[in-house]
Amino acid sequence: MKWCHGWFACFALFPLVFCTLHCHAFEFAGYKSGVSLQDTQARAVQLGDAANSVGSILTINRRIAETDGFDTYLLFFCNNRLYQLNHPEPFSASSFVTLLKNKMDQYGVPEVTSSRLSIGNNNPVTQAEFKWKTASDIISLSINASDGSREELKIAPSMVQLYSDSTIECSKQ
């Protein structure tokens, strides 16, 4: 009976150990959290993306053949592990609604916050953030827009998707 209990314990722990070594909190655009900077750069080459690293930040530019433009991803590393990915996108009402609906279908109802920010010389901007939390991820969709109170302020609305691995502890430096 003890032999069986020992083997059962081994088999029960195997998925936990395997997942700890190989599972990732988020995977977006071909990039997985927890992967090293070097492996992520190698993955960029495999995907045909242009990568440029500065310290613990890796910028990825992916060519979009249809528009002859680029998709940009900002990847942040802590202790040589990918823990956050930001994906800025052009804002349009339809693209925002589509992204929000897709996220709600996948993660449920978000926590919603709104705030006013000041950029540069007291240029007011309003930010709305839609945030979902899972066991290992924080996913957010943020939109920013000028409040229109200053006519000379020419800030186009913007939108950012953010994926953060909450299992990777990273001290703020």
C-alpha positions as CSV (number, residue, x, y, z in Angstrom):
1,M,0.0,0.0,0.0
2,K,2.8,2.4,0.8
3,W,4.4,1.7,-2.6
4,C,1.2,2.6,-4.3
5,H,0.8,5.7,-2.2
6,G,4.4,6.8,-3.2
7,W,3.8,6.2,-6.9
8,F,0.5,8.0,-6.7
9,A,2.1,11.0,-5.1
10,C,4.8,11.0,-7.8
11,F,2.2,11.0,-10.6
12,A,0.1,13.6,-8.8
13,L,3.1,15.9,-8.5
14,F,4.3,15.4,-12.1
15,P,1.7,17.8,-13.7
16,L,2.5,20.4,-11.1
17,V,6.3,20.2,-11.8
18,F,5.7,20.0,-15.5
19,C,3.4,23.0,-15.5
20,T,5.8,25.0,-13.3
21,L,8.6,24.4,-15.8
22,H,6.6,24.7,-19.1
23,C,3.3,26.5,-18.5
24,H,3.0,30.2,-19.1
25,A,0.4,32.7,-17.9
26,F,-0.2,34.5,-21.2
27,E,0.6,33.8,-24.8
28,F,-0.1,36.6,-27.3
29,A,1.1,37.2,-30.8
30,G,3.4,34.1,-30.5
31,Y,5.2,35.3,-27.3
32,K,4.8,33.5,-24.0
33,S,5.3,34.8,-20.5
34,G,8.2,33.4,-18.5
35,V,10.4,32.9,-21.5
36,S,13.9,34.3,-21.4
37,L,15.0,37.4,-23.4
38,Q,17.3,35.2,-25.6
39,D,14.6,32.7,-26.4
40,T,12.1,35.5,-27.1
41,Q,14.6,37.1,-29.6
42,A,15.1,33.7,-31.2
43,R,11.3,33.4,-31.5
44,A,11.1,36.8,-33.1
45,V,13.5,35.5,-35.8
46,Q,11.3,32.4,-36.3
47,L,8.2,34.6,-36.7
48,G,10.0,37.0,-39.1
49,D,9.7,39.9,-36.7
50,A,12.2,42.7,-36.2
51,A,13.4,42.8,-32.6
52,N,15.4,45.5,-30.8
53,S,16.4,45.2,-27.2
54,V,17.4,47.9,-24.8
55,G,18.2,46.6,-21.3
56,S,15.2,44.6,-20.2
57,I,12.8,45.9,-22.8
58,L,12.4,44.2,-26.2
59,T,10.5,46.0,-29.0
60,I,9.0,43.8,-31.7
61,N,7.9,45.2,-35.1
62,R,5.8,42.8,-37.2
63,R,5.2,43.8,-40.8
64,I,1.6,43.9,-41.9
65,A,1.5,43.0,-45.6
66,E,-2.0,44.3,-46.3
67,T,-1.2,47.9,-45.1
68,D,2.6,47.9,-45.6
69,G,2.8,49.0,-41.9
70,F,3.9,47.5,-38.7
71,D,2.3,46.0,-35.5
72,T,4.4,46.9,-32.5
73,Y,4.8,45.0,-29.3
74,L,6.7,46.1,-26.2
75,L,7.9,43.2,-24.1
76,F,9.2,43.7,-20.6
77,F,11.5,41.3,-18.8
78,C,12.3,40.8,-15.1
79,N,15.1,38.5,-14.0
80,N,15.4,37.5,-17.7
81,R,11.8,36.3,-17.9
82,L,9.0,37.9,-20.0
83,Y,6.4,39.2,-17.6
84,Q,4.5,41.9,-19.5
85,L,3.5,42.6,-23.1
86,N,2.0,45.8,-24.3
87,H,0.4,46.1,-27.7
88,P,-0.5,49.7,-28.8
89,E,-3.2,49.8,-31.5
90,P,-4.8,52.5,-33.6
91,F,-8.1,53.5,-32.1
92,S,-11.4,53.3,-33.8
93,A,-14.8,52.8,-32.2
94,S,-15.4,49.6,-34.1
95,S,-12.0,48.1,-33.3
96,F,-12.5,49.0,-29.6
97,V,-15.9,47.5,-29.4
98,T,-14.7,44.3,-31.2
99,L,-11.7,43.9,-28.8
100,L,-13.9,44.7,-25.7
101,K,-16.5,42.1,-26.8
102,N,-13.9,39.5,-27.5
103,K,-12.2,40.0,-24.1
104,M,-15.6,39.9,-22.4
105,D,-16.5,36.7,-24.2
106,Q,-13.2,35.2,-23.0
107,Y,-12.8,36.6,-19.5
108,G,-16.2,37.9,-18.4
109,V,-17.2,41.3,-17.1
110,P,-14.2,43.6,-16.5
111,E,-13.3,46.0,-13.7
112,V,-13.7,49.5,-15.2
113,T,-11.8,52.6,-14.1
114,S,-11.6,56.0,-15.5
115,S,-9.2,58.8,-14.7
116,R,-7.9,62.2,-16.0
117,L,-4.2,62.4,-16.7
118,S,-2.1,65.4,-17.4
119,I,0.5,65.1,-20.3
120,G,3.3,67.6,-20.7
121,N,2.2,71.2,-20.0
122,N,-1.0,70.3,-18.2
123,N,-2.6,68.8,-21.3
124,P,-5.7,66.9,-20.0
125,V,-6.3,63.4,-21.2
126,T,-9.0,61.0,-20.1
127,Q,-8.2,57.3,-19.7
128,A,-10.6,54.4,-19.4
129,E,-9.3,51.0,-18.4
130,F,-11.0,47.7,-18.7
131,K,-9.2,45.1,-16.5
132,W,-9.6,41.3,-16.1
133,K,-7.7,39.2,-13.6
134,T,-7.2,35.4,-13.9
135,A,-5.3,33.1,-11.6
136,S,-2.0,34.1,-13.3
137,D,-2.8,37.0,-15.6
138,I,-3.8,40.6,-15.6
139,I,-5.3,41.6,-18.9
140,S,-6.3,45.2,-19.7
141,L,-7.6,47.3,-22.5
142,S,-7.0,51.0,-22.1
143,I,-8.2,53.9,-24.2
144,N,-6.9,57.4,-24.0
145,A,-8.4,60.6,-25.5
146,S,-7.9,64.3,-25.2
147,D,-10.9,65.9,-23.5
148,G,-11.1,68.5,-26.2
149,S,-10.8,71.4,-23.8
150,R,-7.7,72.8,-25.5
151,E,-8.1,73.3,-29.2
152,E,-4.3,73.4,-29.9
153,L,-3.9,69.9,-28.3
154,K,-3.7,67.4,-31.1
155,I,-3.7,64.1,-29.4
156,A,-5.3,61.2,-31.3
157,P,-7.2,58.7,-29.3
158,S,-5.1,55.6,-28.6
159,M,-5.7,52.0,-27.4
160,V,-3.4,49.6,-25.6
161,Q,-3.8,45.9,-24.8
162,L,-1.7,44.8,-21.9
163,Y,-0.9,41.3,-20.7
164,S,0.9,40.8,-17.4
165,D,2.0,37.6,-15.7
166,S,1.1,38.0,-12.1
167,T,3.1,34.9,-11.1
168,I,6.4,36.6,-11.9
169,E,7.5,38.9,-9.0
170,C,9.4,41.9,-10.2
171,S,10.5,44.6,-7.9
172,K,10.0,48.2,-9.2
173,Q,13.4,49.7,-9.9
